[in-house]
Amino acid sequence: MEIKLTDKDIELIQTQPYDSTLMPNFESLKGCLVWKDERPRGLSLDAGRVINSLLVGRNLLHRGLTLDDHPINAEYCKKVWAAAQQQISNWPGFKRLTLSAEDRKYLNDEIAASFREDL
């Protein structure tokens, strides 16, 4: 499978510096953590969709699952993941496949908070 990325998209993603000092934000609609360096400015709509698919796939890994556990389309998720590893292997998100204890706690706290009725 080939993912739809322009040359500009590939350059933006491949040259985006990874910043290990960043703290994640919880993206409530996807239920996942996202770091500021994972979405370079200026990406095309298709590239944004690819990044979103990667974030959902990585979220499965963060929760101790696999890409096969994707609730809607595991085959698509695996194909996008494999294609992205070939085309945009320097995407900073690939350097965050496991969470620190602090980031895991933050993720779990945010997930738990999303189920609270008093918010």
C-alpha positions as CSV (number, residue, x, y, z in Angstrom):
1,M,0.0,0.0,0.0
2,E,1.2,3.5,-0.8
3,I,0.1,6.4,1.4
4,K,-0.7,9.7,-0.3
5,L,2.0,12.1,0.7
6,T,3.4,14.9,-1.4
7,D,7.1,15.5,-1.6
8,K,6.6,18.5,0.6
9,D,4.7,16.4,3.2
10,I,7.6,13.9,3.3
11,E,10.1,16.6,3.7
12,L,8.2,18.3,6.5
13,I,7.7,15.1,8.4
14,Q,11.2,13.7,7.8
15,T,12.9,17.0,8.8
16,Q,10.7,17.7,11.9
17,P,13.1,17.5,14.8
18,Y,12.2,15.1,17.6
19,D,12.1,16.9,21.0
20,S,12.5,14.5,23.9
21,T,11.7,17.3,26.4
22,L,8.1,17.9,25.2
23,M,5.2,16.8,27.3
24,P,2.2,15.2,25.6
25,N,-1.3,16.5,25.3
26,F,-4.3,14.2,25.6
27,E,-6.4,14.3,22.5
28,S,-9.9,13.4,23.8
29,L,-11.6,12.6,20.5
30,K,-9.0,10.0,19.6
31,G,-8.3,9.1,23.3
32,C,-4.6,9.3,22.7
33,L,-1.4,11.3,23.5
34,V,0.0,13.6,21.0
35,W,3.3,15.6,21.2
36,K,3.7,19.0,19.5
37,D,6.5,17.8,17.2
38,E,4.4,15.1,15.7
39,R,2.3,17.3,13.4
40,P,4.5,19.7,11.4
41,R,2.8,22.8,10.1
42,G,1.9,22.9,6.4
43,L,0.9,19.3,5.9
44,S,-1.7,18.4,3.3
45,L,-5.1,17.0,4.3
46,D,-4.0,13.5,3.2
47,A,-0.8,13.7,5.3
48,G,-2.9,14.9,8.2
49,R,-5.0,11.8,7.8
50,V,-1.9,9.6,7.7
51,I,-0.7,11.1,10.9
52,N,-4.1,10.6,12.5
53,S,-4.0,6.9,11.5
54,L,-0.5,6.6,13.0
55,L,-1.7,8.2,16.3
56,V,-4.6,5.8,16.6
57,G,-2.3,2.8,15.8
58,R,0.3,4.0,18.3
59,N,-2.4,4.5,20.9
60,L,-3.2,0.8,20.6
61,L,0.5,0.1,21.4
62,H,0.4,2.5,24.4
63,R,-2.5,0.5,25.8
64,G,-0.7,-2.8,25.5
65,L,-2.6,-3.9,22.4
66,T,-1.4,-4.5,18.8
67,L,-2.4,-3.0,15.5
68,D,-4.5,-6.2,15.0
69,D,-6.7,-4.9,17.8
70,H,-7.8,-1.9,15.8
71,P,-11.6,-1.8,16.4
72,I,-12.6,-0.7,12.9
73,N,-10.1,-1.7,10.3
74,A,-7.0,-3.5,11.5
75,E,-5.8,-4.3,8.0
76,Y,-5.8,-0.6,6.9
77,C,-4.1,0.4,10.2
78,K,-1.3,-2.2,9.6
79,K,-0.9,-1.1,6.0
80,V,-0.6,2.6,6.8
81,W,1.8,1.8,9.6
82,A,4.1,-0.3,7.4
83,A,4.0,2.2,4.5
84,A,4.7,5.1,6.9
85,Q,7.7,3.3,8.4
86,Q,9.1,3.1,4.9
87,Q,8.2,6.6,3.6
88,I,8.5,8.7,6.8
89,S,10.6,6.7,9.1
90,N,11.9,9.8,10.9
91,W,8.4,10.8,12.1
92,P,9.0,11.7,15.8
93,G,6.0,9.6,16.9
94,F,7.9,6.4,16.0
95,K,10.3,7.3,18.8
96,R,7.4,7.2,21.3
97,L,6.2,3.7,21.0
98,T,6.5,3.1,24.7
99,L,5.5,5.5,27.4
100,S,7.4,6.6,30.4
101,A,5.7,6.0,33.8
102,E,4.8,9.7,34.0
103,D,3.2,9.7,30.5
104,R,1.4,6.4,31.2
105,K,-0.1,7.9,34.4
106,Y,-1.2,11.0,32.5
107,L,-2.8,8.9,29.8
108,N,-4.7,6.7,32.3
109,D,-5.8,9.7,34.3
110,E,-7.1,11.4,31.2
111,I,-9.0,8.3,30.1
112,A,-10.5,7.9,33.5
113,A,-11.5,11.5,33.6
114,S,-13.3,11.2,30.3
115,F,-15.7,8.7,31.9
116,R,-16.5,11.0,34.9
117,E,-20.0,12.3,34.9
118,D,-19.3,15.3,37.0
119,L,-17.1,17.1,34.4
